[in-house]
Amino acid sequence: MNPHAAGSVILIGPAHPLRGGLATFNQRLAREFIRQGYDCQIYSFSLQYPGFLFPGTTQYSDEPAPADLKIVSRINSINPFSWWRTGRELRRLRPDLIVVRYWLPFMAPALGTILRQVRKNKHTRIVAITDNVLPHEKRPGDAPFTKYFLRSCDAFITMSDKVMQDLRTFVPDKPARQVLHPLYDNFGEPVPKAEARAKLRSLTGLPIGDGDKLLLFFGFIRRYKGLDLLLDAMADPRVRAAGIRLLIAGEFYEDDKPYRRQIERLGLADALYLRTDFIPDRDVRYYLCAADAVVQPYRNATQSGVTPLAYYFERPMIVSNVGGLPGLVPHEKAGLVTEPRPDALAGAILRLFELGEAYFIPHLRSEKGKYSWERLVGAVMEP
């Protein structure tokens, strides 16, 4: 630890070589702590999920490790000896603050055990960023696992009303603050739409036209995200007549066969561009900048990392009226809020193109100022 730093901070959660939104978030948050003068490192997983539990193709990134961060891959999520060793190591390090990510009850035994070891030093303050308190897809044991984890923490950060409400059913008295999910500003600068589409043509071979009316569904695909609802909306005769196309960019985290059968049944092949594998960080901006708008047709939601991504690249959004999404996307300002039904989604799609992209830009620029990494660090550091 650097004795001249403002304080010592350890983040616990996924980081390189693990991939995905949590790793991206944690690395960006670590950089903000460092920028503000803290001595910060990340304790990540040597094994995050056993292979049979991981729904995607690989858990690991092929991109180089970030040279500006110290990442310790230490935690084995299914090995209790690893939990105890890591907990004792962190207890001896005596950081002033641990910030731990909580997104899935499966991780509760490992994280809760580690933090109970740390607490024995009677020095380190523990703050959990709770992405979810109860998961989107519920399983037996969720509640007791979650209780075990939450009892090991001193304070909490949430990023939506829904998560705060869930949290308060478990811990009504401990300090908790709600902060907007900061902007993902680490994927490179925005590029013009024509340049982004040309880049995607060269990267993927997809025949995206410069004049296409193009929607984007971005991120991993699971039932709660409502892609099937959006496919039904894309088959609406009014949407088909308008010549609107949908780019699906993200990896299937469940069986893809029902979606492919639905596409065939609806005759949608000519209205879709499919890039259904993991999108590396270096290419993310081209997908966002190529689109006229981003659609989040979720059946249920807490918050979404796609929303701050869309704000950063100034893409209007169509979001379902569920969970925390309506509070993040002011209706007919930063985008449109609609019910998660195919007919309602189709109507919102038509309305978005009727208003036009330029209509939303001033509102997007006004809203995006609220999504700050500095604010998040400030909330974490409040006593």
C-alpha positions in Angstrom: 0.0 0.0 0.0 1.1 3.5 -0.8 1.6 5.5 2.5 1.0 8.8 0.7 -2.4 7.8 -0.8 -5.6 9.3 0.5 -6.6 5.9 1.8 -6.4 2.2 0.8 -9.3 0.6 -1.1 -9.8 -2.9 -2.3 -12.5 -3.8 -4.7 -13.8 -7.3 -4.6 -15.4 -8.5 -7.8 -14.8 -9.7 -11.4 -11.9 -8.2 -13.3 -9.6 -9.1 -16.2 -9.0 -11.7 -17.4 -12.7 -12.2 -16.7 -14.9 -10.4 -19.1 -18.3 -8.7 -19.1 -20.1 -5.7 -17.7 -19.1 -6.3 -14.0 -15.4 -6.5 -14.9 -15.7 -3.4 -17.0 -17.4 -1.5 -14.2 -15.0 -2.6 -11.5 -12.0 -1.6 -13.5 -13.5 1.8 -14.3 -14.3 2.3 -10.7 -10.8 1.4 -9.6 -9.4 4.0 -12.0 -11.7 6.7 -10.4 -10.5 5.8 -6.9 -6.9 6.1 -8.2 -7.6 9.4 -9.9 -8.9 10.7 -6.6 -5.7 9.8 -4.8 -6.6 6.4 -3.2 -4.4 3.4 -3.3 -6.7 0.9 -5.0 -6.5 -2.7 -6.2 -9.0 -5.4 -7.3 -9.3 -8.8 -5.8 -11.0 -10.9 -8.5 -11.8 -14.6 -9.1 -9.4 -17.4 -10.0 -12.7 -19.3 -10.7 -15.9 -17.3 -11.0 -18.3 -20.0 -12.2 -17.8 -23.8 -12.7 -18.0 -24.5 -16.4 -21.4 -26.3 -16.2 -23.0 -23.2 -14.5 -21.7 -20.6 -17.0 -24.2 -20.1 -19.8 -21.9 -18.4 -22.4 -19.1 -19.7 -24.5 -16.2 -18.5 -22.3 -15.7 -16.5 -19.1 -12.4 -15.0 -20.3 -11.3 -12.0 -22.3 -8.8 -12.2 -25.2 -7.9 -8.6 -24.6 -4.6 -7.5 -22.9 -4.6 -6.9 -19.2 -5.0 -3.3 -18.1 -1.4 -2.1 -17.4 -2.6 0.7 -15.0 -4.4 -1.6 -12.5 -3.3 -4.2 -9.9 -5.7 -7.2 -10.2 -5.2 -10.2 -7.9 -7.1 -13.3 -9.2 -7.5 -15.0 -5.9 -11.1 -16.2 -5.1 -12.4 -19.6 -6.1 -16.2 -19.4 -5.8 -16.6 -23.1 -5.0 -13.6 -23.7 -2.8 -14.1 -22.7 0.9 -10.4 -23.0 1.6 -9.9 -20.2 -1.0 -12.5 -18.1 0.9 -10.7 -18.4 4.2 -7.3 -17.8 2.7 -8.5 -14.7 0.9 -10.3 -13.4 3.9 -7.3 -13.8 6.2 -5.1 -12.2 3.6 -7.4 -9.1 3.3 -7.7 -9.0 7.1 -3.9 -8.7 7.4 -3.7 -6.0 4.7 -6.1 -3.9 6.7 -7.4 -1.7 3.9 -9.4 1.3 5.0 -12.3 0.3 2.7 -13.5 -2.8 0.9 -16.1 -2.2 -1.9 -17.6 -5.5 -2.9 -20.0 -6.3 -5.8 -23.1 -8.4 -5.1 -25.1 -9.6 -8.1 -26.0 -13.2 -7.6 -26.8 -15.3 -4.5 -24.5 -18.0 -5.8 -21.6 -15.8 -4.8 -22.9 -15.1 -1.2 -21.2 -18.0 0.6 -17.8 -17.1 -0.8 -18.1 -13.3 -0.4 -19.9 -13.5 3.0 -17.2 -15.8 4.4 -14.3 -13.6 3.1 -15.9 -10.5 4.6 -16.5 -12.2 8.0 -12.7 -12.9 8.1 -11.9 -9.3 7.2 -14.2 -7.9 9.9 -12.0 -9.4 12.6 -9.4 -6.7 12.0 -11.9 -4.2 13.4 -10.6 -1.6 11.0 -11.9 -2.1 7.5 -15.2 -0.6 6.5 -17.2 -2.8 4.0 -19.5 -1.3 1.5 -21.5 -3.5 -1.0 -22.6 -2.3 -4.4 -25.7 -4.4 -4.8 -26.6 -4.8 -8.4 -29.3 -7.2 -7.4 -30.5 -8.3 -4.0 -32.8 -10.9 -5.4 -32.0 -12.2 -8.9 -34.1 -11.9 -12.0 -34.4 -15.7 -12.3 -35.2 -17.0 -8.8 -33.8 -20.3 -7.3 -34.2 -22.1 -4.0 -31.8 -20.7 -1.4 -31.7 -17.1 -2.8 -33.0 -15.5 0.4 -30.8 -17.3 3.0 -27.7 -16.9 0.9 -28.4 -13.2 0.4 -29.0 -12.7 4.2 -25.6 -14.3 4.9 -23.9 -11.9 2.6 -25.7 -8.7 3.6 -25.0 -9.3 7.3 -21.2 -9.1 6.6 -21.4 -5.5 5.2 -21.5 -2.1 6.9 -23.3 -0.1 4.2 -24.8 -0.4 0.8 -25.0 1.3 -2.6 -27.9 0.6 -4.9 -28.5 1.9 -8.4 -32.3 1.6 -8.7 -35.4 2.0 -6.5 -36.2 -1.6 -7.0 -33.0 -2.9 -5.5 -33.3 -0.4 -2.6 -36.7 -1.8 -1.9 -35.5 -5.3 -2.0 -32.5 -4.4 0.2 -34.7 -2.8 2.8 -36.7 -6.1 3.3 -33.4 -7.7 4.5 -31.5 -4.8 6.2 -33.9 -2.0 7.2 -31.4 -0.2 9.4 -27.9 -0.2 7.9 -26.8 2.9 5.8 -27.7 2.7 2.1 -27.5 5.2 -0.6 -28.9 5.2 -4.2 -26.7 6.4 -7.0 -27.2 6.4 -10.8 -25.1 3.8 -12.6 -22.2 5.9 -14.0 -21.5 6.3 -17.7 -19.4 3.7 -19.4 -16.9 6.2 -20.8 -14.1 3.7 -21.3 -15.0 2.3 -24.7 -13.5 5.1 -26.8 -14.9 8.3 -28.2 -18.1 8.3 -30.3 -17.7 8.0 -34.0 -20.0 9.2 -36.8 -22.8 6.9 -37.7 -21.6 6.2 -41.3 -18.1 5.4 -40.0 -19.5 3.1 -37.4 -21.6 1.2 -39.9 -18.7 0.9 -42.3 -16.6 -0.5 -39.4 -19.3 -3.1 -38.6 -19.4 -4.2 -42.2 -15.7 -4.8 -42.2 -15.7 -6.5 -38.7 -18.7 -8.7 -39.2 -19.6 -8.9 -42.9 -23.2 -7.8 -42.0 -24.7 -5.8 -44.9 -25.7 -2.8 -42.8 -26.8 0.0 -45.1 -25.9 3.6 -44.5 -29.6 4.5 -45.0 -31.0 1.7 -42.7 -33.4 2.6 -40.0 -31.6 0.6 -37.4 -32.5 -0.4 -33.8 -30.0 -2.1 -31.5 -30.6 -4.9 -28.9 -27.3 -5.0 -27.0 -26.0 -7.4 -24.3 -26.4 -11.0 -23.3 -29.7 -12.7 -24.1 -31.9 -14.2 -21.4 -35.6 -14.5 -21.2 -36.1 -11.6 -18.8 -34.6 -9.3 -21.3 -37.6 -9.7 -23.6 -35.9 -10.3 -27.0 -38.8 -12.5 -28.0 -41.2 -9.6 -27.4 -39.1 -7.3 -29.6 -39.0 -9.9 -32.4 -42.8 -10.0 -32.3 -42.9 -6.2 -32.5 -40.5 -6.3 -35.4 -43.0 -8.5 -37.2 -45.8 -5.9 -36.8 -47.0 -5.0 -40.3 -46.5 -1.2 -39.6 -42.9 -1.8 -38.6 -42.2 -4.0 -41.6 -43.7 -1.4 -43.9 -41.5 1.3 -42.4 -38.4 -0.8 -43.4 -37.0 -0.8 -39.9 -34.2 -3.3 -39.1 -32.9 -4.7 -35.8 -29.3 -5.4 -35.0 -29.0 -8.1 -32.2 -25.5 -7.9 -30.7 -24.8 -10.1 -27.8 -24.3 -13.7 -26.7 -27.0 -16.2 -25.9 -27.0 -17.1 -22.2 -29.8 -19.7 -22.8 -30.9 -22.0 -25.6 -30.9 -20.0 -28.9 -33.2 -22.5 -30.7 -36.6 -21.0 -29.6 -35.4 -17.5 -30.9 -34.2 -18.9 -34.2 -37.5 -20.8 -34.7 -39.4 -17.6 -33.9 -37.4 -15.6 -36.4 -38.1 -18.3 -39.1 -41.8 -18.5 -38.1 -42.2 -14.7 -38.3 -40.2 -14.4 -41.6 -37.9 -11.8 -40.0 -34.6 -12.9 -41.5 -34.4 -10.0 -43.9 -35.2 -7.5 -41.1 -32.5 -8.6 -38.7 -28.7 -8.4 -38.4 -27.4 -11.1 -36.0 -24.1 -10.9 -34.2 -24.8 -13.3 -31.4 -21.4 -13.8 -29.8 -19.6 -11.8 -27.2 -18.8 -8.2 -28.2 -15.2 -7.3 -27.2 -14.7 -3.9 -25.5 -12.7 -2.5 -28.5 -15.8 -2.9 -30.7 -18.6 -1.7 -28.4 -18.7 1.9 -29.7 -19.3 0.8 -33.3 -22.4 -1.0 -32.4 -23.8 1.9 -30.3 -22.8 4.6 -32.8 -24.2 2.6 -35.8 -27.7 2.5 -34.2 -30.5 5.0 -34.4 -31.8 3.9 -31.0 -31.3 1.2 -28.4 -34.2 -1.0 -27.3 -34.5 -2.6 -23.9 -37.8 -4.6 -24.0 -37.2 -6.2 -20.6 -39.9 -8.2 -18.7 -38.3 -7.2 -15.4 -35.3 -5.1 -14.5 -33.4 -3.5 -11.7 -31.1 -1.2 -13.5 -29.2 -1.8 -16.7 -25.6 -1.2 -17.8 -26.9 -0.7 -21.3 -28.7 2.5 -20.3 -25.5 4.5 -19.2 -23.8 3.1 -22.3 -26.6 4.5 -24.5 -26.3 7.8 -22.7 -22.6 8.1 -23.2 -23.0 7.5 -27.0 -26.1 9.7 -27.0 -28.4 7.0 -28.4 -32.2 7.4 -27.6 -33.7 4.4 -25.9 -37.0 2.5 -25.9 -37.4 0.9 -22.5 -40.0 -1.2 -20.8 -42.1 0.3 -18.0 -40.6 -2.1 -15.5 -38.2 -1.9 -12.5 -35.8 1.0 -12.5 -35.9 1.7 -16.3 -38.6 4.4 -16.4 -36.8 6.5 -13.8 -33.6 6.4 -15.9 -35.2 7.3 -19.3 -37.5 10.3 -19.1 -40.4 9.6 -21.5 -40.2 11.5 -24.9 -37.0 13.2 -23.7 -34.1 10.7 -23.5 -36.3 8.1 -25.2 -39.7 6.3 -24.9 -41.1 4.2 -22.1 -43.6 1.5 -23.1 -45.3 -1.6 -21.8 -43.5 -4.9 -22.4 -46.0 -6.1 -25.1 -45.3 -6.5 -28.8 -48.0 -4.1 -29.9 -46.8 -1.4 -27.4 -43.2 -1.9 -28.5 -44.2 -1.6 -32.1 -46.0 1.7 -31.4 -43.0 3.0 -29.6 -40.6 2.1 -32.4 -42.8 4.0 -34.9 -43.1 7.0 -32.6 -39.3 7.1 -32.1 -38.7 7.4 -35.9 -41.6 9.9 -36.2 -39.9 12.2 -33.6 -36.4 11.6 -35.2 -33.0 11.2 -33.5 -32.3 14.9 -33.4 -35.3 15.5 -31.1 -33.7 13.4 -28.3 -30.1 14.7 -28.5 -30.5 17.8 -26.2 -32.3 15.8 -23.6 -29.7 13.0 -23.7 -26.9 15.5 -23.2 -28.7 17.1 -20.3 -29.5 13.8 -18.5 -26.0 12.2 -19.0 -24.4 14.7 -16.7 -26.1 12.9 -13.8 -24.2 9.7 -14.4 -20.8 10.4 -12.7 -18.1 8.1 -11.4 -17.1 10.9 -9.0 -20.6 10.8 -7.5 -20.4 7.1 -7.0 -17.1 7.3 -5.2 -18.4 10.2 -3.1 -21.4 8.1 -2.0 -19.2 5.1 -1.2 -16.9 7.3 0.9 -19.7 9.0 2.9 -19.7 7.8 6.5 
